[in-house]
């Protein structure tokens, strides 16, 4: 079909059960048949979280969990790590952000949640030691500044307890759009949840099962969102309960416009009921919370301006339920934090930085390039999002799928699968459940990796700093058409010139100790060698 949207011409055709869109409008919507609107493309963006104390109040704190305001050994008063649950009232730095004393790790040596977190881009350090793991001395961390994704000065990594930041590591899960688009229903989503457990994906960290567009069916007489009862006869709350019963979390999709992208641009039966949240943010946030939603993907879809993202973010926080907030503010040209006109890290947990992905090498590697220079904006609680995974979908070879997965891990990107995990191949399953590569993505420091060297045309060295002394993840990426040798020098990745141990994360093999450098003798075309390099004591 051909649909005119402003100056955009949108074409789509059936292929592999999905709609294939022209490259000119691929970014803007993470949902349906259209571009994501006309968001501003200039402005300073944001530079991360505030240096002392984060957002305070109930900005990102857990609504349920192990915390408590009046029992236990740490936290704001005498609780085990926060006001309501795992991490206190604010979830971004404690009530005061000072050494975890008000709202984070224990103040009496308990080492429970974390030590304050000190703000994700702190420079002087006002919070917990590691910013994402417990206090260094079990007492809420040191006052010298956490490294909670903020490269703060001082601080130690700590080890006790669990993080209290919502989205302390990039989210892991599954989304319905890439493969199924509007062809979703209750039975399918339940089957995906079942498969996430039985496949071993849950065991390595996947937790979100997310509906994309096409789940809704207008509003009732009071203005409350209605779900499509044909697709979801038991209701969205019941579906969320089913997913929670598996030990997983449930996500949903909406738009700050009055219609979603499907509602605006898709000539299909789902379009009529595909209403957006524009003007209904408070009601919809309360509805999502009452249904048990844990994750909201909020897609621009040609909304007027970008102010609706902050409105919904505030409405979600006001519910008291920790709902991970993933936004797509772009207009088809991308809205990364260095050019977006809104302060993305202060509004959302994650934001799209480029065009919608598709299952092709060019799409995937193009998003890698778009994310390459945005590392300063990523950290615990706020992440750059190069879009969902296409691993296992037709269009990428198994080798390209491993490269895709490796580069998302190096980039500290969300690992949101988009394939049919109920029937995936053994190779796809092995890629998605590689616990050593997942650990790189989920490293508690929350450092996004960088391209550190280009030794020859189409050959690249990427490095990501990991928790622990002198430890790096390294991706040796071959973008070329034939196999090639690639060498990483310790000086390129910030390690001492002496001996370092090297482990191959795809072969699960310790390769030995090497001095000054390591060479992978044959990196396949469109392939990657993924390493963990640690300087010897």
VMD Tcl script that draws the C-alpha trace (Angstrom):
set ca {
  {0.00 0.00 0.00}
  {0.98 3.66 -0.38}
  {0.11 6.16 2.34}
  {0.98 9.84 2.37}
  {1.99 11.23 5.78}
  {2.99 14.84 5.47}
  {5.96 14.79 3.12}
  {6.62 11.10 3.67}
  {5.58 8.36 1.29}
  {5.20 5.07 3.09}
  {5.16 1.79 1.24}
  {4.80 -1.70 2.62}
  {4.42 -5.22 1.39}
  {3.92 -8.62 2.93}
  {7.13 -10.54 3.48}
  {7.84 -13.22 6.07}
  {4.62 -12.29 7.78}
  {5.76 -8.75 8.42}
  {5.57 -5.35 6.73}
  {8.75 -4.19 5.02}
  {9.08 -0.41 5.06}
  {11.08 1.98 2.96}
  {14.32 3.08 4.54}
  {13.16 6.67 4.55}
  {10.76 6.00 7.41}
  {12.23 3.01 9.19}
  {13.35 4.74 12.35}
  {10.45 6.67 13.64}
  {8.12 4.08 14.92}
  {9.14 0.82 16.46}
  {5.56 -0.01 15.75}
  {3.52 0.06 12.67}
  {3.31 1.23 9.14}
  {4.74 4.68 9.39}
  {7.22 7.25 10.44}
  {7.56 8.44 13.99}
  {6.48 11.97 13.46}
  {8.29 15.24 13.35}
  {10.34 15.45 16.51}
  {12.92 18.16 16.81}
  {16.39 17.32 15.60}
  {18.39 20.02 17.33}
  {19.23 20.78 20.90}
  {21.71 19.78 23.47}
  {20.11 16.61 24.68}
  {21.17 15.65 28.12}
  {24.32 14.79 29.94}
  {23.07 12.15 32.26}
  {21.64 12.19 35.73}
  {22.15 14.93 38.29}
  {25.31 14.78 40.33}
  {23.76 14.55 43.74}
  {20.76 12.61 44.65}
  {19.18 11.84 41.30}
  {15.56 12.57 40.78}
  {14.47 11.92 44.36}
  {10.94 11.25 45.43}
  {9.59 8.18 43.75}
  {11.20 8.77 40.41}
  {12.54 5.32 39.75}
  {12.27 3.37 42.99}
  {10.93 -0.13 43.13}
  {7.35 -0.52 44.14}
  {7.65 -4.01 45.40}
  {10.40 -6.24 46.64}
  {12.61 -6.80 49.58}
  {12.85 -3.30 50.98}
  {10.83 -1.78 53.70}
  {10.65 1.45 55.52}
  {10.61 0.14 59.04}
  {12.34 -3.22 59.22}
  {15.75 -4.64 58.45}
  {19.23 -3.26 58.61}
  {19.82 -0.56 56.04}
  {18.13 2.03 53.90}
  {16.46 5.31 54.60}
  {15.28 4.74 58.15}
  {15.87 1.18 59.15}
  {14.77 -0.68 56.02}
  {16.86 -2.97 53.85}
  {17.60 -0.65 51.02}
  {14.88 1.81 50.40}
  {11.44 3.16 50.88}
  {9.30 0.50 49.29}
  {11.47 -2.16 47.83}
  {14.71 -2.87 46.09}
  {16.31 0.44 46.18}
  {14.47 3.15 47.92}
  {12.28 6.01 47.12}
  {14.07 7.55 44.18}
  {15.98 4.77 42.53}
  {18.46 7.29 41.13}
  {20.60 8.45 43.94}
  {18.84 8.35 47.20}
  {16.89 11.00 48.97}
  {20.01 13.04 49.49}
  {22.45 11.09 47.35}
  {25.09 11.30 50.03}
  {26.97 8.11 50.66}
  {23.81 6.10 50.59}
  {22.69 7.59 53.83}
  {19.18 8.49 52.73}
  {17.52 5.93 50.60}
  {20.10 3.42 49.46}
  {22.52 0.91 50.89}
  {22.57 0.18 54.56}
  {23.97 2.84 56.79}
  {25.09 0.46 59.48}
  {27.34 -1.88 57.54}
  {24.54 -3.94 56.03}
  {25.69 -3.61 52.43}
  {22.22 -4.40 51.21}
  {21.06 -2.45 48.22}
  {23.68 0.03 47.13}
  {25.32 3.08 48.47}
  {23.34 5.92 47.17}
  {24.36 5.88 43.52}
  {25.46 9.46 43.61}
  {23.85 10.46 40.35}
  {24.73 8.80 37.12}
  {27.06 11.45 35.83}
  {28.52 12.57 39.13}
  {31.96 14.13 39.04}
  {32.61 14.64 42.69}
  {30.83 11.62 44.04}
  {27.95 11.85 46.41}
  {26.66 8.36 46.44}
  {27.38 4.71 46.62}
  {30.60 3.13 45.66}
  {29.76 1.24 42.51}
  {26.53 2.92 41.81}
  {24.95 -0.38 40.86}
  {26.09 -2.93 43.38}
  {26.26 -2.72 47.12}
  {28.34 -0.41 49.21}
  {32.06 -1.06 49.32}
  {32.12 -1.51 53.06}
  {28.57 -2.69 53.45}
  {27.57 0.72 54.62}
  {26.10 2.37 51.57}
  {29.37 2.90 49.78}
  {32.02 5.50 50.08}
  {31.47 9.23 49.86}
  {33.99 9.53 47.08}
  {31.53 8.96 44.32}
  {29.97 5.96 42.69}
  {30.70 4.72 39.24}
  {27.03 4.20 38.56}
  {27.45 4.54 34.88}
  {28.80 7.97 35.45}
  {32.53 7.68 35.44}
  {32.58 9.46 38.80}
  {35.85 10.06 40.53}
  {36.73 7.71 43.30}
  {34.49 5.04 44.65}
  {34.86 1.30 44.57}
  {32.86 -1.40 42.93}
  {31.33 -2.96 46.02}
  {29.64 -6.32 46.03}
  {26.76 -6.53 48.45}
  {23.09 -6.60 47.63}
  {21.32 -5.80 44.39}
  {20.88 -2.55 42.52}
  {18.00 -0.28 43.38}
  {18.05 1.60 40.05}
  {15.23 0.78 37.66}
  {17.10 -0.44 34.60}
  {20.45 -0.71 36.36}
  {21.52 -2.89 33.44}
  {20.08 -2.86 29.90}
  {16.71 -4.64 29.72}
  {16.53 -8.17 28.36}
  {13.39 -9.72 26.95}
  {11.25 -10.15 23.83}
  {9.01 -7.90 21.73}
  {6.24 -8.92 19.34}
  {6.77 -6.41 16.52}
  {9.76 -7.62 14.47}
  {8.16 -10.89 13.42}
  {4.48 -10.81 14.32}
  {3.52 -7.12 14.00}
  {-0.30 -7.00 14.44}
  {-0.69 -10.78 14.40}
  {-0.65 -11.11 18.17}
  {-2.99 -12.81 20.61}
  {-3.17 -14.19 24.11}
  {-2.12 -17.73 23.19}
  {0.95 -16.51 21.28}
  {2.18 -14.32 24.14}
  {1.62 -17.06 26.70}
  {3.59 -19.43 24.47}
  {6.43 -16.94 24.25}
  {6.52 -16.66 28.04}
  {6.59 -20.45 28.31}
  {9.43 -20.65 25.81}
  {11.43 -17.95 27.55}
  {11.55 -20.23 30.55}
  {11.97 -23.61 28.81}
  {14.63 -22.40 26.37}
  {16.94 -21.24 29.13}
  {16.56 -17.58 28.18}
  {15.12 -16.65 31.56}
  {18.00 -18.41 33.30}
  {20.56 -16.13 31.61}
  {18.65 -12.93 32.35}
  {15.77 -12.37 29.93}
  {12.71 -11.16 31.79}
  {10.40 -8.87 29.77}
  {7.65 -10.19 27.50}
  {6.44 -7.12 25.60}
  {3.38 -6.44 23.46}
  {3.92 -3.93 20.70}
  {1.19 -2.09 18.73}
  {-2.27 -3.54 17.92}
  {-3.29 -4.78 21.36}
  {-5.77 -1.96 22.06}
  {-9.36 -1.34 20.90}
  {-10.31 2.26 21.58}
  {-11.57 3.68 24.88}
  {-14.70 3.12 26.95}
  {-17.21 5.83 27.90}
  {-15.02 6.96 30.80}
  {-11.95 7.32 28.57}
  {-10.17 4.21 29.80}
  {-8.16 2.15 27.34}
  {-9.79 -1.03 26.12}
  {-7.95 -4.10 24.89}
  {-8.95 -6.16 21.89}
  {-11.14 -8.86 23.42}
  {-10.88 -11.09 20.36}
  {-7.12 -11.23 20.66}
  {-7.02 -11.15 24.46}
  {-10.24 -12.73 25.74}
  {-8.92 -13.12 29.29}
  {-7.77 -9.51 29.44}
  {-4.43 -7.75 29.70}
  {-4.32 -7.99 33.50}
  {-4.79 -11.75 33.26}
  {-2.03 -11.98 30.65}
  {0.30 -9.98 32.88}
  {-0.55 -12.29 35.77}
  {0.27 -15.33 33.63}
  {3.64 -13.84 32.71}
  {4.37 -12.85 36.30}
  {3.55 -16.40 37.33}
  {6.50 -17.52 35.21}
  {8.79 -15.20 37.13}
  {8.87 -12.80 34.16}
  {7.78 -9.20 33.58}
  {5.20 -7.75 31.21}
  {5.53 -4.83 28.80}
  {3.11 -2.90 26.61}
  {3.14 -0.26 23.86}
  {1.58 3.18 23.37}
  {2.15 6.58 21.74}
  {1.99 10.23 22.88}
  {-0.21 10.95 19.85}
  {-4.00 10.41 19.83}
  {-3.39 7.35 17.65}
  {-0.55 4.85 17.48}
  {1.47 4.38 14.30}
  {-0.86 1.59 13.19}
  {-3.83 3.84 13.85}
  {-2.30 6.60 11.76}
  {-0.86 4.78 8.81}
  {-1.97 1.19 8.50}
  {-4.83 0.33 6.15}
  {-5.78 -2.65 8.27}
  {-8.51 -3.84 10.62}
  {-6.50 -2.92 13.71}
  {-6.20 0.75 12.76}
  {-9.60 1.89 14.03}
  {-8.96 0.81 17.61}
  {-5.30 1.82 17.75}
  {-5.68 4.88 19.98}
  {-2.74 6.68 21.55}
  {-2.24 8.09 25.03}
  {-2.07 11.78 24.03}
  {-4.24 13.70 26.49}
  {-4.87 10.59 28.60}
  {-1.45 10.11 30.17}
  {-2.52 10.03 33.81}
  {-5.43 7.69 33.21}
  {-3.40 5.40 30.99}
  {-0.46 5.25 33.40}
  {-2.82 4.28 36.19}
  {-4.41 1.67 33.91}
  {-1.03 0.19 33.07}
  {-0.09 0.04 36.73}
  {-3.40 -1.63 37.63}
  {-2.87 -4.23 34.92}
  {0.59 -5.08 36.28}
  {2.62 -3.54 33.46}
  {6.39 -3.44 34.09}
  {7.62 -1.82 30.87}
  {6.19 0.81 28.52}
  {7.45 1.34 24.98}
  {6.31 4.84 23.99}
  {6.53 5.59 20.26}
  {6.39 9.15 18.83}
  {4.10 8.39 15.86}
  {3.93 11.95 14.53}
  {2.83 13.47 17.83}
  {2.97 17.26 18.08}
  {6.31 18.01 19.70}
  {8.18 15.91 22.23}
  {6.61 17.16 25.46}
  {4.37 14.11 25.75}
  {7.30 11.92 26.71}
  {7.95 13.84 29.93}
  {4.21 13.94 30.64}
  {3.93 10.17 30.45}
  {7.17 9.66 32.36}
  {5.85 11.75 35.22}
  {2.52 9.93 35.12}
  {4.25 6.55 35.33}
  {6.32 7.63 38.31}
  {3.22 8.97 40.05}
  {1.67 5.49 40.02}
  {4.31 4.24 42.46}
  {4.89 1.16 40.32}
  {8.36 0.71 38.80}
  {7.60 0.76 35.06}
  {10.64 0.80 32.77}
  {10.14 3.67 30.30}
  {11.46 3.07 26.77}
  {10.85 5.89 24.28}
  {11.24 6.48 20.56}
  {11.29 10.27 20.12}
  {12.69 10.33 16.59}
  {11.11 11.55 13.38}
  {12.83 9.18 10.97}
  {16.22 10.85 11.16}
  {17.02 9.68 14.66}
  {17.00 11.47 17.98}
  {20.20 10.50 19.81}
  {20.92 12.37 23.04}
  {23.61 14.58 21.50}
  {21.09 16.11 19.06}
  {17.65 15.54 20.60}
  {15.88 18.67 21.86}
  {14.76 17.01 25.09}
  {16.91 15.79 27.97}
  {16.48 12.09 27.34}
  {18.30 10.73 30.42}
  {16.08 12.78 32.73}
  {12.89 11.55 31.08}
  {13.31 7.89 30.19}
  {15.23 4.74 31.00}
  {16.03 4.14 27.34}
  {15.69 5.96 24.01}
  {15.95 4.94 20.38}
  {18.89 6.48 18.57}
  {18.27 5.53 14.92}
  {16.10 3.97 12.25}
  {14.00 0.87 12.90}
  {16.13 -2.21 12.50}
  {15.44 -4.93 9.96}
  {17.00 -8.34 9.51}
  {19.88 -7.31 7.27}
  {23.59 -6.76 7.72}
  {23.41 -3.16 6.46}
  {20.65 -2.21 8.90}
  {22.37 -3.80 11.87}
  {25.86 -2.44 11.18}
  {24.44 1.00 10.39}
  {22.92 1.15 13.87}
  {26.26 0.14 15.37}
  {27.79 3.17 13.65}
  {25.01 5.47 14.89}
  {25.60 4.33 18.47}
  {29.38 4.41 18.28}
  {29.87 7.93 19.68}
  {27.10 8.01 22.27}
  {28.79 6.15 25.14}
  {28.86 9.19 27.44}
  {25.05 9.18 27.67}
  {24.64 5.55 28.74}
  {24.78 4.22 32.27}
  {22.70 2.48 34.93}
  {19.11 3.62 34.60}
  {19.44 5.19 31.14}
  {20.54 3.51 27.91}
  {21.04 4.20 24.25}
  {18.75 1.93 22.23}
  {19.83 0.83 18.74}
  {16.58 -1.19 18.57}
  {15.56 -4.80 19.03}
  {17.44 -7.95 18.06}
  {16.91 -9.63 14.71}
  {18.88 -12.74 15.69}
  {17.10 -15.79 14.30}
  {15.05 -13.92 11.71}
  {15.49 -14.56 8.01}
  {17.98 -12.15 6.50}
  {20.91 -12.62 8.89}
  {23.25 -15.61 8.78}
  {24.19 -17.35 12.01}
  {27.60 -15.64 11.91}
  {25.95 -12.24 11.40}
  {23.56 -13.03 14.24}
  {26.52 -13.65 16.56}
  {28.05 -10.37 15.43}
  {24.75 -8.59 16.03}
  {24.52 -10.03 19.54}
  {28.18 -9.32 20.31}
  {28.01 -5.70 19.23}
  {24.79 -5.05 21.18}
  {26.59 -6.47 24.24}
  {29.65 -4.26 23.70}
  {27.33 -1.27 23.26}
  {25.43 -2.02 26.49}
  {22.29 -2.13 24.35}
  {18.97 -3.74 25.30}
  {18.80 -7.43 24.43}
  {15.17 -7.59 23.29}
  {14.70 -10.63 21.05}
  {12.39 -10.30 18.07}
  {12.26 -13.85 16.72}
  {9.91 -16.75 17.41}
  {11.63 -18.20 20.44}
  {9.12 -21.07 20.52}
  {10.69 -22.65 17.44}
  {14.18 -21.18 17.09}
  {17.10 -23.21 15.76}
  {19.81 -24.63 17.97}
  {22.25 -22.01 16.63}
  {19.88 -19.15 17.38}
  {19.24 -20.47 20.86}
  {22.99 -20.82 21.47}
  {23.50 -17.20 20.41}
  {20.71 -15.74 22.52}
  {21.65 -17.77 25.60}
  {25.43 -17.32 25.56}
  {25.80 -16.40 29.20}
  {29.34 -15.04 28.79}
  {28.31 -12.54 26.12}
  {25.16 -11.68 28.08}
  {27.40 -10.94 31.08}
  {29.26 -8.34 28.99}
  {25.98 -6.58 28.22}
  {24.81 -6.85 31.82}
  {28.07 -5.81 33.47}
  {27.19 -3.78 36.60}
  {29.46 -0.84 35.73}
  {27.11 -0.02 32.87}
  {29.87 1.27 30.60}
  {29.01 1.43 26.90}
  {31.88 0.21 24.75}
  {33.76 2.17 22.12}
  {35.51 1.61 18.83}
  {39.16 2.03 19.79}
  {41.04 1.07 16.62}
  {40.61 0.47 12.90}
  {43.74 -1.50 11.96}
  {42.70 -1.80 8.29}
  {39.74 -1.07 6.03}
  {36.63 -2.85 7.39}
  {38.54 -4.19 10.41}
  {37.71 -2.78 13.84}
  {38.61 -3.23 17.51}
  {35.94 -2.42 20.09}
  {36.43 -2.40 23.85}
  {34.18 -2.18 26.90}
  {35.44 -1.70 30.45}
  {34.08 -4.35 32.82}
  {33.85 -4.54 36.59}
  {37.03 -5.81 38.19}
  {40.62 -4.69 37.97}
  {41.95 -4.17 34.45}
  {39.24 -6.20 32.74}
  {37.95 -5.52 29.23}
  {35.52 -7.07 26.80}
  {36.85 -6.86 23.25}
  {35.12 -7.37 19.92}
  {37.29 -7.89 16.86}
  {34.87 -7.01 14.06}
  {35.34 -7.88 10.39}
  {33.01 -5.86 8.20}
  {34.71 -7.03 5.04}
  {33.90 -9.71 2.47}
  {36.67 -12.16 3.34}
  {38.28 -13.57 6.47}
  {41.05 -11.50 8.04}
  {43.44 -11.37 10.96}
  {42.76 -8.69 13.57}
  {45.07 -7.68 16.42}
  {44.15 -5.87 19.62}
  {46.94 -3.97 21.40}
  {46.68 -3.64 25.19}
  {47.47 0.07 24.81}
  {44.32 0.48 22.69}
  {42.09 -0.85 25.45}
  {43.75 0.87 28.39}
  {45.61 -2.11 29.84}
  {49.25 -2.27 31.01}
  {51.80 -3.45 28.46}
  {52.58 -6.67 30.30}
  {50.89 -10.05 30.38}
  {47.11 -10.47 30.21}
  {44.90 -13.53 30.04}
  {42.52 -13.90 27.09}
  {39.28 -15.86 26.93}
  {37.17 -16.45 23.81}
  {33.53 -15.88 24.79}
  {31.99 -17.72 21.82}
  {34.15 -20.84 22.03}
  {34.15 -20.63 25.85}
  {37.89 -21.24 25.79}
  {40.77 -19.81 27.81}
  {43.34 -18.94 25.16}
  {46.25 -18.29 27.51}
  {48.44 -15.38 28.58}
  {49.71 -12.84 26.04}
  {52.05 -9.89 26.39}
  {51.10 -6.56 24.86}
  {48.62 -7.79 22.29}
  {46.54 -10.66 20.93}
  {45.90 -11.56 17.30}
  {42.85 -13.48 16.06}
  {44.26 -15.12 12.95}
  {41.01 -15.59 11.03}
  {37.93 -13.52 11.79}
  {35.27 -14.54 9.26}
  {33.54 -12.13 6.90}
  {30.79 -10.25 8.76}
  {31.99 -12.08 11.84}
  {33.39 -11.21 15.23}
  {35.79 -12.65 17.77}
  {34.60 -11.76 21.26}
  {37.19 -11.74 24.02}
  {37.57 -11.06 27.71}
  {41.02 -9.67 28.45}
  {42.29 -9.36 32.02}
  {45.71 -8.05 33.06}
  {47.64 -10.47 35.21}
  {48.11 -9.40 38.85}
}
mol new
graphics top color blue
foreach p $ca { graphics top sphere $p radius 0.5 }
foreach p [lrange $ca 0 end-1] q [lrange $ca 1 end] { graphics top cylinder $p $q radius 0.2 }
display resetview
